[in-house]
Amino acid sequence: MVSKPIRFTRHALENMQRRGTKKSEVIQTIRQGTWTPAKAGRFECPADFPTMTIGTGNSIR
């Protein structure tokens, strides 16, 4: 099965940068994670990746 390409909006990229999340982590979660129903007919696929927090509370690698 061929999967569709994953496109990131500017908003998503900004949030990923703020949270210290890599594109590869998001793609892995989308393609391999477990999806469950969420509010308003949406779906969610939560994942935790190791990060380190500094004094400002921002996550970094």
C-alpha positions, 0 to 999 in steps of 0.5 A: 500500500502506498501512503500519501505524502505528509505535508506540514503547515507553517503552524505545525512547523512552528509548534514542532519547533517550540516543542522540540519535535522532529519531523521524523517523529511526527511522521513515525507517529502518524504512520505507525501509531495507534489512532483513537477517536477524539472530540468533534469526530476527530482522531488522535494518535498520542506519542511521547519522545524523550526530550530535555527541558531547560529553565524556560520550560521549552523542550530541547534535544 
